[in-house]
Amino acid sequence: MTDRLEEVYEKYVKPLPTVERLRLLEMTAHDLALTAPLAPKKRSILELRGLGKEIWQGVDAQTYVGGLREEWDHQP
């Protein structure tokens, strides 16, 4: 792919006058700006819903919290 791009550049772009090469660059930049937004997509906290749920399979929430409370009670 890179070889092909270099061939296109050497054969079609490089021989153009500077003004036309700059115009081509401007057109390419404009096209990219329209198709590839610079700002990252805004994410939602809801996308994390269910992430890691397999870790808690078979764990009783009350038993787990009770164990944490015992640990806290016995800390210096």
C-alpha positions in Angstrom: 0.0 0.0 0.0 2.8 2.4 0.9 4.6 1.7 -2.4 1.4 2.5 -4.3 0.9 5.8 -2.4 4.5 6.8 -3.1 4.0 5.9 -6.8 0.9 8.1 -6.9 2.7 10.9 -5.2 5.7 10.7 -7.5 3.7 10.4 -10.6 0.8 12.7 -10.1 1.3 15.0 -7.1 5.0 15.9 -7.1 5.0 17.3 -10.7 2.1 19.7 -9.9 3.0 23.4 -9.4 3.4 24.4 -5.7 0.1 26.3 -5.7 -1.8 23.2 -6.9 -0.1 21.0 -4.4 -1.1 23.3 -1.6 -4.7 23.3 -2.9 -4.6 19.5 -3.0 -3.4 19.6 0.6 -6.1 22.0 1.6 -8.8 19.8 0.0 -7.4 16.7 1.7 -7.4 18.4 5.1 -10.9 19.7 4.6 -12.1 16.2 3.6 -10.5 14.6 6.6 -11.9 17.3 9.0 -15.4 16.4 7.7 -15.0 12.6 8.0 -12.7 12.1 11.0 -13.7 14.4 13.9 -10.8 15.5 16.1 -12.7 15.4 19.3 -13.0 11.9 20.9 -16.5 10.5 21.2 -18.2 11.4 24.4 -18.7 8.3 26.5 -21.4 7.5 29.0 -20.9 6.0 32.4 -23.8 3.7 31.5 -21.4 1.9 29.0 -19.8 0.3 32.1 -23.0 -1.3 33.2 -22.5 -5.0 33.8 -18.7 -4.8 33.4 -17.0 -7.4 35.6 -20.2 -9.0 36.7 -18.7 -12.4 36.3 -16.4 -11.6 39.3 -19.4 -11.5 41.6 -21.1 -14.6 40.4 -22.0 -16.8 43.4 -21.1 -14.1 46.0 -23.8 -13.1 48.4 -23.7 -9.3 48.8 -24.7 -9.3 52.5 -22.0 -11.9 53.4 -19.4 -9.9 51.5 -20.3 -6.6 53.2 -20.5 -8.3 56.6 -16.9 -9.6 56.0 -15.7 -6.1 55.1 -17.3 -4.6 58.3 -15.5 -7.3 60.4 -12.2 -6.4 58.8 -12.8 -2.7 59.5 -13.7 -3.4 63.1 -10.4 -5.3 63.7 -8.1 -2.7 62.1 -5.8 -0.8 64.4 
